[in-house]
Amino acid sequence: KNIISLIFVLFSLTFFSQKQELGNITTELELAPLGTEPLKIGSLRARYFNKNNSAFRLSVYLGGSSTTTNSFGTDSVELKSKSSNTDFILRPGYEMHLSGTEKLSPYIGGEAYFGIQSTKSKDESDWNDNGDNKIMTTTEKQKTPTFGINLLAGADYYITEKVYLGVEFGYGFLSEGRGKKTVEYENPSSGQKNTEEKGNTRTFDWGPNYQGTIRIGFCIK
């Protein structure tokens, strides 16, 4: 019943809709009515219409997590281990809107993809130096860059003057670089030295892609 009511409301609002115009700025959420998260944000995305039928677009994502674990070494010395990761993605692009209909605004365009994934772990361990118990800290850092280009096609359907629903798909490629890994020691035991090395794997993917959710957008200007 709730889905039927929503469809009825959206249908009734279409009689008052109006497409984008010069100077509009839009932002979006992702709508998945049948999913566990009906509304979610995959990234912060905005568009600026420099003309009635074209717009600059930009998607930004910054997120991560961290975990801290406590343990005990020799003589009940408390040791800590901490791991964290950070993801940063920047996707600038441009889109050109076709004539469509009074409420439907189909478009084509393209965007670039710049990303970097960073991981860091910091582990404490104890070792005996001629009867003196010492704590060594081992820090590992790794950064992996990603670059890509995507050709886009999609459509926005304005259900009110300031709100639209949209779908989008594309075809592109994505290249993940070898990255770099460093290992640093603080108060190390004998024979352990800091190292820095590049990865030995590079990946390259290409093919069609699509946004698996419905975009719900708002015109904020």
C-alpha positions in Angstrom: 0.0 0.0 0.0 2.8 2.4 0.8 4.5 1.9 -2.5 1.2 2.4 -4.4 0.5 5.6 -2.4 4.0 6.8 -3.2 3.5 6.1 -7.0 0.2 7.9 -6.9 1.7 11.0 -5.2 4.6 11.1 -7.6 2.2 10.8 -10.6 -0.1 13.6 -9.4 2.9 15.9 -8.9 4.1 15.6 -12.5 1.5 18.1 -13.7 3.4 20.9 -11.9 6.9 20.0 -12.8 9.5 22.1 -14.7 13.0 21.2 -16.0 16.3 22.7 -15.0 17.5 26.1 -16.3 20.6 28.3 -16.3 22.1 28.9 -12.9 20.5 26.0 -11.1 22.5 24.0 -8.6 21.3 20.4 -7.8 22.3 17.8 -5.2 21.3 14.2 -4.9 20.5 11.2 -2.7 20.1 7.6 -3.8 16.7 6.0 -3.6 16.2 2.2 -3.2 12.5 1.7 -2.2 12.9 -2.1 -1.8 16.3 -2.1 -0.1 17.2 -2.2 3.6 18.3 1.5 3.2 15.6 3.3 1.2 17.6 6.6 1.2 21.4 6.7 1.3 24.4 8.8 0.2 27.1 7.0 -1.8 29.0 10.3 -2.3 28.4 14.0 -2.2 27.3 15.0 -5.7 26.3 18.4 -7.1 25.7 19.9 -10.6 25.9 23.5 -11.8 24.0 24.4 -14.9 26.1 26.9 -16.9 23.5 26.8 -19.6 19.9 25.6 -19.8 21.0 22.4 -21.4 24.4 21.6 -19.9 26.0 21.3 -16.5 29.3 20.8 -14.7 29.1 17.9 -12.2 31.3 16.9 -9.3 31.1 13.9 -7.0 33.2 13.7 -3.9 33.7 10.8 -1.4 35.8 10.8 1.8 35.4 8.0 4.3 37.1 5.4 6.3 37.3 3.5 9.6 39.7 2.6 12.4 40.0 -0.2 14.9 42.0 -0.4 18.1 42.9 -3.7 19.9 44.5 -4.0 23.4 46.6 -7.0 24.4 49.2 -8.0 27.0 52.8 -9.0 26.5 55.5 -10.1 28.9 55.0 -9.2 32.6 51.4 -8.0 31.7 52.7 -5.1 29.7 49.7 -3.5 27.8 50.2 -3.4 24.1 48.1 -1.7 21.5 47.4 -2.3 17.8 45.6 0.1 15.6 44.5 -0.2 12.0 42.8 2.4 9.8 41.8 3.0 6.2 40.8 6.1 4.3 39.2 6.3 0.8 39.1 9.5 -1.2 37.4 9.7 -4.6 36.9 12.7 -6.8 34.8 12.5 -10.0 34.6 15.8 -12.1 32.5 15.7 -15.2 30.3 17.5 -17.7 26.9 16.6 -19.2 24.8 17.9 -22.1 21.0 17.6 -21.9 18.9 16.8 -24.9 15.5 18.2 -25.7 13.4 15.4 -24.2 9.9 16.4 -23.1 8.5 19.1 -20.8 9.4 17.0 -17.7 12.0 14.5 -19.0 15.6 15.6 -19.4 17.8 13.0 -21.1 21.6 13.7 -21.2 24.9 12.4 -22.3 28.3 13.3 -20.8 31.5 12.1 -19.3 33.5 12.1 -16.1 37.0 11.4 -14.8 37.7 9.3 -11.8 40.6 10.0 -9.3 40.9 7.9 -6.2 43.3 7.0 -3.5 43.0 4.3 -0.9 45.2 4.6 2.2 45.7 2.0 4.9 47.8 2.2 8.1 48.5 -0.2 10.9 50.5 0.5 14.1 51.4 -2.5 16.2 53.2 -2.7 19.5 55.3 -5.7 20.6 57.8 -6.3 23.4 61.3 -7.8 23.3 64.0 -8.4 25.9 67.2 -6.4 25.7 69.7 -8.0 28.2 67.0 -8.3 30.8 65.4 -5.0 30.0 61.9 -5.3 28.5 61.3 -2.9 25.6 58.3 -2.1 23.4 58.8 -1.8 19.7 56.3 -0.1 17.4 55.9 -1.2 13.8 54.0 1.1 11.5 52.9 0.0 8.0 51.5 2.5 5.5 50.2 1.7 2.0 48.6 4.0 -0.7 47.0 2.8 -3.9 46.0 5.3 -6.6 43.1 4.8 -9.1 42.3 6.6 -12.3 39.5 6.2 -14.8 37.2 7.8 -17.4 33.5 7.0 -17.9 31.1 7.9 -20.7 27.6 8.5 -19.4 24.0 8.5 -20.5 21.0 9.1 -18.3 17.8 11.0 -17.7 16.1 13.2 -15.1 12.3 13.2 -14.6 11.1 16.3 -12.8 8.2 15.4 -10.5 8.0 18.9 -9.1 9.6 22.2 -10.0 12.6 21.5 -7.7 12.7 17.7 -7.3 13.5 15.0 -9.9 14.1 11.3 -10.2 17.0 10.0 -12.3 18.7 6.9 -13.7 22.2 6.7 -15.2 24.5 4.2 -16.9 27.8 4.4 -18.7 30.9 2.7 -20.2 34.4 3.3 -19.1 37.7 2.0 -17.7 39.4 2.0 -14.4 43.1 1.5 -13.7 44.4 0.8 -10.2 48.1 1.6 -9.8 50.8 -0.4 -8.1 50.9 1.8 -5.0 53.6 2.2 -2.4 54.2 0.5 1.0 56.4 1.7 3.8 57.4 -0.1 7.0 58.9 1.9 9.9 60.2 0.7 13.3 60.4 2.6 16.5 62.8 1.2 19.1 63.4 -1.9 17.0 65.3 -5.1 17.9 68.5 -5.9 16.0 68.3 -6.5 12.3 65.1 -4.6 11.6 65.3 -1.6 9.3 62.8 0.7 7.7 61.7 -0.3 4.2 59.9 1.3 1.2 58.7 -0.6 -1.8 56.3 -0.4 -4.7 53.6 -3.0 -5.3 53.9 -5.6 -8.0 50.3 -5.6 -9.2 48.5 -3.3 -11.6 44.8 -3.8 -12.6 42.9 -2.5 -15.6 39.1 -2.9 -15.9 36.7 -1.8 -18.6 33.1 -2.3 -19.6 29.6 -1.1 -19.0 28.4 0.1 -15.6 25.3 1.5 -14.1 24.0 3.1 -10.9 22.0 0.5 -9.2 19.7 2.9 -7.4 17.3 5.6 -8.5 18.7 9.1 -8.0 16.5 11.6 -6.2 17.7 15.1 -6.8 16.9 18.5 -5.4 17.4 22.0 -6.9 18.9 24.1 -4.2 19.2 27.3 -6.3 
